[in-house]
Amino acid sequence: MPKNRLTELLHARAIGFELIHHPPDYSALEAAHDTHTPGAEFAKAVLVKTEEGPVLAVLPAPRMVDFAKFSQVVGCDACLAEENAIAELFPDCQVGAEPPFGQLYGMPVYVDEELAQQEYITFNAGTHDEAMRIRFSDYEALEHPKHANFSVPRN
């Protein structure tokens, strides 16, 4: 499971984290609720297909990717990747529970400015029943995501 990859990375960089076990959840908002995390602090990773290859968009649970904005950010057409691409690119994760660490999977990461304002973030650790919580500043130092405004509130 990627939790092993993640814990190895976090331990190697001496980054403190909290591992949170929770009932199985299949949406970021449910996971935020069950981990007692404000929605704005729960980071969901969305796999985006672009002409240049796959990228991760990381944003707060109550928001969604505006693909017109995201396309402008990356400078080419972008759309939601298919589930089979998620399974292929994240072979050690349950589909829909990908962590926001593109470096572990060889892809660039874009973080929404709404999420970048948080002190802590919580995110899926590769399964539907485990999450991790770390300081956003530590996440940024590890991942070096590109910051952009690309999300809109869910309807």
C-alpha positions in Angstrom: 0.0 0.0 0.0 1.2 3.5 -0.6 1.0 4.1 3.1 4.3 2.3 3.2 5.8 4.5 0.5 4.3 7.6 2.2 5.6 6.6 5.7 9.0 5.9 4.3 9.1 9.3 2.6 7.8 11.1 5.7 10.2 9.2 8.0 13.2 9.8 5.7 12.5 13.6 5.8 11.6 13.6 9.5 8.1 14.8 8.8 5.6 14.3 11.6 2.2 12.8 10.6 -0.9 11.3 12.1 -2.4 8.1 10.7 -6.1 8.1 11.1 -8.2 4.9 10.8 -11.9 5.5 9.9 -14.9 3.7 8.6 -14.6 3.0 4.8 -15.6 6.2 2.8 -16.0 6.7 -0.9 -16.0 10.5 -1.1 -13.6 13.1 0.3 -16.4 14.8 2.1 -17.3 11.6 3.9 -13.7 11.0 4.8 -13.4 14.6 6.1 -16.4 14.0 8.3 -15.2 10.6 9.7 -11.7 12.0 10.4 -13.1 15.1 12.1 -11.5 17.3 9.6 -13.0 20.6 8.3 -13.8 20.1 4.6 -11.4 22.9 3.6 -8.5 21.0 5.2 -9.3 17.6 3.6 -7.1 17.3 0.4 -8.5 15.3 -2.4 -6.3 14.2 -5.2 -7.9 14.2 -8.7 -6.1 12.6 -11.6 -6.3 14.9 -14.6 -5.5 13.8 -18.2 -3.7 16.4 -20.2 -2.0 16.4 -23.7 1.3 16.4 -21.9 0.5 13.4 -19.7 -1.3 12.8 -16.3 -1.1 15.4 -13.5 -2.6 15.5 -10.0 -4.9 18.3 -9.0 -5.1 18.6 -5.2 -8.0 20.6 -3.8 -10.2 20.9 -0.7 -13.0 18.2 -0.4 -15.9 20.6 -0.8 -14.6 22.0 -4.1 -14.3 20.5 -7.6 -11.9 21.1 -10.5 -13.0 23.7 -13.0 -11.5 22.1 -16.1 -11.6 25.3 -18.2 -9.5 27.1 -15.5 -7.3 24.0 -15.1 -6.6 23.9 -18.8 -5.5 27.5 -18.7 -3.2 26.7 -15.8 -1.5 23.8 -17.5 -1.6 25.5 -21.0 -3.3 22.6 -22.8 -6.6 20.8 -22.8 -7.3 18.9 -19.5 -10.1 16.6 -18.4 -10.9 14.1 -15.7 -8.9 10.8 -16.2 -10.8 7.6 -16.6 -11.0 5.1 -13.7 -8.8 2.5 -15.5 -6.0 5.1 -15.8 -6.2 5.7 -12.0 -5.9 2.0 -11.4 -2.9 1.8 -13.8 -1.0 4.8 -12.4 -1.7 4.1 -8.8 -1.4 0.3 -8.6 -0.9 0.2 -4.9 -4.0 2.3 -4.1 -7.7 1.7 -4.0 -9.4 3.7 -6.8 -10.6 6.9 -5.3 -8.2 6.9 -2.4 -5.0 8.2 -4.1 -2.7 10.3 -1.9 -1.7 13.8 -3.1 1.9 12.8 -3.7 2.6 12.9 -7.4 6.3 12.4 -6.9 5.6 8.8 -5.7 4.0 8.1 -9.0 6.0 10.2 -11.4 3.7 13.1 -12.1 3.5 16.8 -11.4 1.1 18.2 -8.8 -1.0 21.4 -8.8 -2.5 22.5 -5.5 -5.4 24.8 -5.4 -4.8 28.1 -3.5 -7.8 27.4 -1.3 -6.0 24.4 0.1 -2.7 26.1 0.3 -4.1 28.5 3.0 -4.5 25.7 5.5 -2.2 25.0 8.4 -2.8 21.2 8.2 -4.1 18.9 5.5 -5.6 15.5 5.8 -5.7 13.1 2.9 -6.4 9.5 1.8 -3.5 7.3 2.4 -4.2 4.9 -0.5 -7.2 3.1 1.1 -10.8 4.0 1.8 -10.3 3.6 5.6 -7.0 5.3 6.3 -6.0 8.9 6.2 -2.9 10.9 7.1 -2.7 14.4 8.5 0.4 16.6 8.1 1.3 20.3 8.1 0.7 21.9 4.8 4.1 23.5 5.0 5.6 20.0 5.3 3.6 18.8 2.3 4.7 21.8 0.2 8.4 21.2 1.2 8.1 17.5 0.2 6.0 17.8 -3.0 6.8 21.3 -4.4 3.4 21.6 -6.0 2.5 24.4 -8.4 0.0 26.8 -6.9 -3.0 27.9 -8.9 -6.7 28.8 -8.7 -8.6 26.1 -10.5 -11.5 25.0 -8.2 -15.0 26.0 -7.7 -17.5 25.1 -5.0 -19.5 21.9 -5.5 -23.1 22.5 -6.5 
